[in-house]
């Protein structure tokens, strides 16, 4: 019986990662970080947009951006109408909570014996 306990206690000890695995993880992390640097804009390569694209292409991109803005749902809560509706709903919630807290629940023998449905 004691031999079985000793084996299980050895299995529960945390494993020490070998140096090769740690080295590979560090190399993978360094490769990821180096790969991310390629996305950084270099100031030597910056040139005017009108030189790089025609006016028609720029207009098409602007139209695409505007169409996407129109199709997305706005989540602005700063509108006056939204704030008024929100305050009205909050007031209703307070009234409802007050009524429910004062409400008296009549319990009969039948309702007590019925399952609460949890």
C-alpha positions in Angstrom: 0.0 0.0 0.0 2.8 2.4 0.8 4.6 1.7 -2.4 1.5 2.8 -4.4 1.4 6.1 -2.4 5.1 6.8 -3.2 4.5 6.3 -6.9 1.5 8.6 -7.0 3.4 11.3 -5.1 6.2 11.2 -7.6 3.7 11.6 -10.4 2.2 14.6 -8.8 5.5 16.5 -8.6 5.7 19.3 -11.3 7.9 18.4 -14.2 10.9 20.5 -14.9 11.0 21.6 -18.5 14.2 20.5 -20.3 16.5 23.2 -21.7 15.8 22.3 -25.3 12.1 23.0 -25.0 12.7 26.3 -23.4 15.2 27.3 -26.1 12.7 26.3 -28.8 10.0 28.4 -27.2 12.3 31.4 -27.0 13.2 31.0 -30.7 9.5 30.9 -31.6 8.8 34.0 -29.6 11.7 35.8 -31.2 10.5 34.7 -34.7 7.0 36.1 -34.0 8.4 39.4 -32.8 10.7 39.7 -35.8 7.8 38.9 -38.1 5.7 41.6 -36.6 8.4 44.2 -37.3 7.8 43.9 -41.1 4.4 45.6 -40.7 6.1 48.8 -39.3 6.0 51.7 -41.9 9.4 53.0 -42.9 9.6 56.7 -43.6 11.8 56.2 -46.6 9.0 54.5 -48.5 6.3 57.0 -47.8 5.1 58.9 -50.9 2.1 60.9 -51.8 -1.2 59.1 -52.2 -1.9 60.9 -55.4 1.4 59.6 -56.8 0.6 56.0 -55.8 -3.1 55.8 -57.0 -5.3 57.5 -59.5 -8.0 59.9 -58.4 -10.7 57.3 -59.5 -9.2 54.6 -57.2 -9.1 57.0 -54.3 -12.8 58.0 -54.9 -13.7 54.3 -55.1 -12.1 53.6 -51.8 -13.8 56.6 -50.1 -17.2 55.4 -51.5 -16.5 51.9 -50.1 -15.7 53.3 -46.7 -18.8 55.5 -46.6 -21.0 52.6 -47.7 -19.6 50.4 -45.0 -20.3 53.2 -42.4 -23.9 53.5 -43.6 -24.4 49.7 -43.3 -23.0 49.3 -39.8 -25.2 49.8 -36.7 -24.4 52.9 -34.7 -24.0 52.3 -31.0 -23.9 55.9 -29.9 -25.5 56.3 -26.5 -24.8 60.1 -26.5 -28.0 60.9 -28.5 -30.6 62.9 -26.5 -33.4 60.6 -27.5 -31.5 57.5 -26.4 -30.7 59.1 -23.0 -34.3 60.1 -22.4 -35.5 56.6 -23.3 -32.9 55.1 -21.0 -33.8 57.3 -18.1 -37.5 56.4 -18.6 -36.6 52.7 -18.6 -34.5 53.1 -15.5 -37.4 54.9 -13.7 -39.7 52.0 -14.7 -37.3 49.5 -13.3 -37.1 51.3 -10.0 -40.9 51.4 -9.7 -41.2 47.8 -10.6 -38.5 46.7 -8.1 -40.3 48.7 -5.4 -43.7 47.0 -6.2 -42.2 43.6 -6.2 -40.4 44.1 -2.9 -43.7 45.2 -1.3 -45.7 42.4 -2.9 -47.0 39.8 -0.4 -46.9 36.2 -1.6 -49.8 34.2 -0.3 -48.7 30.7 0.4 -51.2 27.9 0.9 -50.6 24.3 1.7 -50.8 23.4 -2.0 -48.3 26.1 -3.1 -45.9 25.1 -0.4 -46.0 21.4 -1.5 -45.6 22.3 -5.2 -42.1 22.1 -6.7 -40.3 25.4 -7.0 -39.0 24.4 -10.4 -35.3 24.8 -9.8 
